[in-house]
């Protein structure tokens, strides 16, 4: 029996924020995978090691969590006033699909450094020493991200003393501006609050009627109060991820929220749309011990937030969900804003399972509708490995 040899594809394995993924230049992908479709999806799944019924992704680059089962494709942008186009693919671990429905805010912090290091930015725009501004078109959601990347001796500076809870080692700070972050989701009419309300009564069969803030900002997110579903907001991963009943409850809430937001037309569609919307629960500040053993004091935070990604409680906080948190906190009357004490605010520091994170947002009201011009936060990024990934030649 003849067997296909492996092919090798230029790639970079990068950490961005509290996530990591495999980065490609569009031009380096095999021709069949340079366009959206089955061939591209099959290639990326094989690179990551999915679908894996064992849930470990041993035969691929994935790390068996939503934070590490990620792929990124970057190309020079054809859009005015943008440097690169950034496309994010969330690879399902145990099922055969790639979810293209949203962005990854954490990996957004690695796109600028990757573009600078891989010849995708005009040399004239790279300072010898200082900060390079990379204008990114986020192709999944049609939004602009501006990354401010430190440069030393004409090269991306990756080392530094910026500490990010959820990441063990310090690195250089990359500042991100998510411009006009209210997502223009199909079926949601481009509205920040697709239901027209800051808070809704969301009927969830088998769970009850929950107060919910459903927002399209950064990534579509459903916020509920922790105490309404039996939690305190201080939970760590093990409190939820080993509880099949709890995970089923969250998925049910997420599915009916997606339906209410107009993101899906039938409840069964939620199973094929795992990446969006996100489901999160909020609570007022309280003391707790983070997963690292670090003490987080109520006086040091404005509120508590826990969020689920791809069906599991996230170990820290998704970057896009942090944008949703900052945006919702800036708008008086949302559940996020009320958990933080209410009133007008331009930034919040929230507690998550790994520690704390600060995110800012600028919200204004125009003709009765809320608008957010940008959300701002800092992350870090680092190249972990570069070279080629290999996949069997009959993969796609």
Residue, then its C-alpha position, 0 to 999 in steps of 0.5 A: x500500500x502506498x503512503x503519502x509523504x508528509x508535507x511541511x508548511x512554514x509556521x510560527x507557534x506563538x503565545x498571545x496573552x493567555x492563549x497560544x496558537x499556530x500562525x501562518x502567512x496566507x501566502x505560505x499555505x498550500x494553494x487549496x488552503x489559501x481560500x476558505x473551505x473544506x481544504x483549509x479546515x481539514x489542514x488546520x484541524x490536522x495541524x492542531x490534532x483534531x478531531x480527537x475522541x481522546x480529547x488530548x490532541x497528542x498528534x498535533x500542536x493543540x494543547x487540549x484546551x480552548x486556549x491552545x486549540x487555535x490557528x491564525x492566518x495573516x496576510x498583507x491587507x488590501x484595505x486602506x489604512x490597514x497593514x494586515x488582515x487577521x483571520x482566526x480559526x478556533x479548532x474544536x478539540x473533539x469534533x470535526x470543525x473549525x469555528x470562524x465566527x469570532x475573534x481571539x482577543x488574546x492572540x490579537x496581541x501576537x498578530x502585530x509582532x508576527x506581522x513585523x517579524x515576517x515581512x508583512x509591514x513596510x520597513x519604513x513604518x518600523x522604527x529602529x527603537x520605539x513603538x511600531x503601530x500595526x493597523x490590523x483588520x480583524x476579518x472574522x468580525x470586520x473590525x479594526x485593532x491597533x497594536x502598539x508593539x515595542x521595537x528594539x534595534x529594528x526587531x520586535x522586543x519580546x522580553x520585558x517586565x510586564x506581568x499578566x495574570x494567567x501567564x507565568x513569565x513576564x514579557x514586553x507589553x503590547x497595548x491593544x485598541x479595539x476600535x468600535x468594538x460593537x460586533x456586527x453579527x449576522x442576524x443581530x442587526x449590528x446592534x450592541x444590544x441586539x434585543x434593544x435592552x440592557x437587561x433582559x429576562x431570558x427564559x431557559x428551559x430547565x433552568x428558569x428565567x434569568x436576568x441577562x445582559x446580552x451584548x455584541x462587543x469584542x465578541x457576543x457575550x451573555x452575562x448573568x448574575x452568579x447568585x442566580x445560578x448558584x455561584x459566588x463568582x470566586x470559582x476556579x476551573x475545577x469547581x465547574x469543569x468536572x461538573x457535567x450537570x453544570x456544564x450542560x446548564x451553561x450550554x443551555x443558557x448559552x444556546x437560548x441566549x444565542x437564539x435570543x440574540x439572533x445569532x442562530x435561527x434554531x436552537x440546534x445550531x448552537x452545537x456547531x457554533x461553540x466559539x460564539x456567543x460566550x457565557x459569563x457570570x458576574x458578582x460584586x467584589x469578594x476575596x478569593x485565592x487565584x489558581x496560582x495561590x495568589x490572594x485577590x482582595x475585594x478592595x483591589x477589584x471592581x467586580x468578579x467575572x468567570x467566563x466559559x469558552x468552548x464549553x469549559x470555564x476559562x483559566x483566565x479571561x478571553x481577550x474578546x470577553x474582556x472587551x465585552x466586560x469593559x464595554x458593558x461596565x461602561x454603560x450604566x444599568x447592565x449587569x456588569x456595570x451593576x456588579x461593579x457598583x453602578x454609575x459611569x466609569x471608563x475602566x474596570x479591574x475584574x477578578x478572574x480565576x488566574x488573578x485580575x485584569x484591567x480593561x478600559x472603554x469609552x462609551x457615549x450615548x447618541x440619540x438614545x443608543x449607546x456607542x463605544x469608540x474603543x476598548x483598551x487593554x494590554x497583553x504580551x506575546x512571544x514566539x515559542x517556536x518557528x519553522x515548519x509544521x508537518x502534516x500527511x500529504x493526503x490531509x486535504 
